[in-house]
């Protein structure tokens, strides 16, 4: 039996590569004769560069950038052919915030990443968006590339509402001649009920009592800079970093679709008998450009069953089927919450072994 293993990362505990290896290790315990095809995935968030490097090869260029609160952090640019890939979460990811408020987090470090990518003389730069700890509408990115304004652009989103003057010209000139692509994980606009702040601001450490205020700051910033672009699907990705990239002329694409094409997932699903995916928490947000939903769609097109393994499963059977899954298994249900958090790789392997008992023909 051939099994395609295509998980996302597990929310700060396991990278997508580690998750795929843990699933494979557990699966082989029960069904050692199954042929496993490991295809770690990303929707543009954490692990984007590692996943693409594993499939595309290429050269990794080390860069030091400023993090969401100004500290120096390591990052990498992947150069494969005439394209460079960067992962915005390496410069402004939620895992870098140290619990500090997202309202003051900046995307300035992403500017260093883009400049380093452009310096490799590639034709195209693809920016993976997702897992952001920032909520500044890409102002830090724009300021880091030379844009000017009458308010500081590197202090997060909390002061942007005071802007009356903005000149993006120098930031656009800094990347002249380079095609920009924004690989987004959500299709939300910049502001409003379904915008960057009100949907995921709390996750970025913005208190409930400040969500409306910060959303208003971003809306006023967009009113001065470019209100039309703020309504574009994907402008709200990564705390509005998508908006900053759109201002630079980037083309928004689905991150999961881009990775799916890069790793050849459609052909690999057609060659498999079963597809296994996974992520930290499987819920209805998984439908908004996330890995499990994208993988399940590919499996469905190939007429192959698809099952998910997640840290937690927060949907019922009917909702699960609406998301394209034949079944879903939660680590906390199989091994308990304490073990799931204390030993995520071991817990994932144990859960995969249990799934193999149900789904593998070889081990029956």
C-alpha positions, 0 to 999 in steps of 0.5 A: 500500500502507498501512503502519501504523508503531507502534514503542515507544521504543528504550531511551534512544536514540530516543523512540517518535516519533523511531523512527516517523519514522526507520522512515518515512524509510527506508521511503520511500526504497524505497517512496515511494508507500506511505501510512504511518500513524505511531502511536508507542506506549508501554506506560506507560514513557518516552515515555508522555506524548509518545505520548498528546499526539501522539494526544490533543492537550491541554495540557502543564503543566511541573513541576520534580520531584526525581529518583531521587537528589534532584536537580531534573529537569523533567517534564510533566503532560498534561491532556486533557479531564477526565484528566491523564496523568503519566509516572513515568519522568520522576521516577524513570526509569532514565535519571536514575540516573546509574549510582547503585544502585537500592536507594537510588533514591526515587519521591518525585518522582512525588508532586510529579507527582501533586499537580500533576496533581490541582491541574489539577482533573481527574476522573482521573489516569493514571500511566504505569509503566515504565522505572523506576530505583527499587525502593522499593515506592512508599514515596517516593511515599507519603511525598511525599504525606504518609504517615508511618512510623518509618523514612525513606520517601525513601531507596529500598528498602534500609531499608524492612524495619525498618518497624513503623509506617505511616500512609497516611491523609495520602497518601490525603487528598492525592488525595481525589476523584481517580480514579487509574489505574496503567498498568502494563507488567508484571503481576508481584507486589511481591516473591518470585521473580517480583516487582519485585526479582528480575526487574528489580532487576539492571537497576536497578543492584542487585548480584546479591548484594543481590537477595534482601536487597532483596526481603526488605526489600520483603516486610517493608514489605508485611507491615506495610502491606498484604500482600494488595495486594502479591500483586496483578498490577501491584504490582511494576511500576516497582520496586514503584511499582505497589504504592504506587499500589494503596495509594492506591486506583489501578486497575491497567490494561495500559499498552499496552491503554490507549495502544492505545485512546487512539490508535485502533490497532485501526481503524488496523490494519484500514485498513492492509495491513501493521503495523510495530512495534519496540523496543530489544531484542525478546526473550521479555520482550516478551510481558509487556505490552510494545509489540511483543506488544500491536501484534502482537495487534492486527494478528492480530485485524485479519488483517494481517501484522506485522513488528518492527524492533529493535536486537537480536532475541534470539528464534528463528523459532519463538519469534518466531511465538509472539510473533505476529510474521511476521518480525523484523529486528535493526539490529545484523545489518543495519548492524552493532553499531557503526553501530547505537549510533553512529547509531541513527536512521540505522541504523533508517532503513537497516534499514526500507528493507531491510524495505520491499524485502521487504514493500512491494508498491509498491517491488517 
